[in-house]
Amino acid sequence: MRQNKTRAAQKSPAQNTVSESDEKLAVAVDPELKAAAVRRLRRIAGQVRGLESMVDQERYCADILVQIASVQEALRGVSRLLMRNHLEHCATMAIRNGGDSANAMYDELLDLVYRHAR
């Protein structure tokens, strides 16, 4: 189950450029998992900047493609971490609550599985 948190409470009106008034938050996030995900995402951001540089320098296409595959695998790794957290916390709570929240979570999980199976 997800909790809603109003963005307006988090940002000043000048910073609030997102049209969505509510943002969905995780029920719980393991601090170690969060730190690992942030570390990996920062590393991936560096890899993407490197890719941009490689393209700008007109490096050999095959070398760029190998690096792109590396970034994609790194993103899949972050995805697995976050999926585990979602299953352990958000999905578990929604399913335990039963009713409409459980049914909505089953639909959400099926959608996630199909999206990630591509």
N, C-alpha and C positions, 0 to 999 in steps of 0.2 A: 504494500500500500504506500502511496506517496503522500507527502504533506505539501501544502501550498504555503508559499511565503510571498508576501507582497514586495515587489521590487521597489516601490516608492519608499518603503521603510529603509531600504538598503542604500539608496542613492539620492542625491539631490535632484531637483527637477531638471537642472541643466544636464545631468548625466543620464537621465532616464530617457533614452532614445528608442528603446524597444517598445513596440506597440502592444505587446502582451502585458497585461496587468499583473498576472500571477505567474510564478515560476515554480515548477515541480522540483522538490528536493527529495533526496534519498531518505529513507527511514533511518538508516545508520550507515556509516562508512568506517571501516576498520582503518585506524590511523596509519598503520604500516602499509596497507594496501594503497591508501591515498598517496602516501609519500612515494611508493614505488611507481604508481601511475604517473605522478607529476614528473618524477625523474625521467621516466621513459619518454614522456611527451616532450620534455625539453630536449632530450637527445634527438628525438625524431625531428623537432623543429630545426635543429642544427643540420641534420641530414638533408632536409628540404632546402635549406639555404645553400648547402653544398651542391645540390642538384641544380638549383637556379644558376649558380656560378658555372657549373659544368656546361649547361646549355648556352649561357652567355659566351663562354670561351670556345664554343663549337667543338667540344670534346667528342670523341668517338661514340657513336650512337649505342653500340653494344655495351660500353662501359656505363653509360647513363642508365640504360635499361636494367642492368644488374643492380645499380644503386636504387632504382625505383622499386625493384622487387624486394630489396632489403627494407625499405621504408614500409612497404605494404605488410611485410611479415611482422615488423615491429608494431605497427598499428593493430594487427591481429592479436598480438600478445597483450596489449593494453585492453583490447576488447574482451579477451578472456578473463583478465583480472576483474574488470567491471561487471561482466556477466556473473561471475562467481559472487561478487558482493550483492548484486541485485537478487540472485537466487537465495542467498543466505539470509538476507534481511527483508527487502521489500516484498519479494514474492512469498516468502514464508509467512510473514505477518498477514498479508492479504488472504492467503489460502486458509490460514488458521481462523481468521475472522469469518470466513464463509460467505454465503449469500452473493450479492451483486459484486462485492469487491473481489471475491474469489473468481467468479466468472470473468470479470474484466481482466484479472491477472492472467488467467489461462489464455484469453485472447491475445493479450500483450505478449506473453511468452511464445506463443505459436508464431506471431508476427516476427518477433526477434529471431527465432530459430530459422524461419524461412529467409529472412534478410541476410543472415550470416552464413547460410548454407550456399550462397552463390559463389 
